Amino acid sequence: GTRDEREERGGAGGRGRGRESEADRVMDFVPVLCSPQHVAVMHDQYVVKSACGDNHTLLLTAEGHVYGCGANEWGQIGQDIEHTRTFSARPHVIRHFVSAGLAVDDISCGENHNIARTACGRAYTWGRGTLGALGIGAATVDAPLRVVSQPRQVALPPGRVVKVSAGGCSTALIHSALDDERRWGKPNAGAAKRTVYTFGANKWGQLGLGDIVKRFVPKPVKMLPPHTIPIEVAVGVDYMAILTEWCPDSSSTTKKQREKEKERE
């Protein structure tokens, strides 16, 4: 977000991606915006992050509220389709988080789905779940459109989610088995227990699971180099990147190696 608490953006506005309209459910068709335009309806909110999908936008405020605007044919802006008529030209708060008393720390958009991380370390997804991008299981996605318009928690082992990313029809997150508030360059026990989980489309092997089978629930990536910990993950349309950091494993490090490490410190 900018210092004057305004959210600005440029680009195509033909699907209502943040362009202010006279009515909530009336599309203001603006084929192209060649310069950033102030989203006036957000004037009283301090926006700290924005994320864009194929035809929708999410905005995260300093208070931990998430707003969505743009296309909503898959429920990707967190509003009932009957209310928005498959789009909304104005940002609307996603009330699920507000009513549940959940503050959101991070957001990421895929083509037609999203993932959010809450302050308490939980992951929530919503939008199009056809190919498993929501990670909530095939049987729980509403047939026949596979639409989930309200955020649903992703089931994971005990611990907390520390990073989230969505791209295309795939999703990834970094999960810590311990209550880990790790800082860069300072490995600790919690960081050593980090695992990357992926789910969704996998036609090109982008989930890193050694095959091309799509997943409807989170699966751990087990092929990372030994003695490394994941610290960042980013998902593209058909690929994924994981940033790792070397972390010596005390169970396999010799006493002599540990002494050398202490000398360097």
Secondary structure, DSSP 4 states (H G I P E B T S, - for coil): --TTS--EEEE--TT-SS---SSTTS----S-EEEEEE-GGGTTS-EEEEEE-SSEEEEEETTS-EEEEEE-TTSTTSS-HHHHTTEEEEEEE-HHHHHTTPPEEEEEE-SSEEEEEETTS-EEEEEE-TTSTT-S-STTSBTTTTEEEEEEEPP--SSEEEEEEEETTEEEEEEESS----BTTB--HHHHTEEEEEEE--TTSTT-SSS---EEEEEE---SPTTEEEEEEEE-SS-EEEEEEE---TTTS-HHHHHHHHHH-
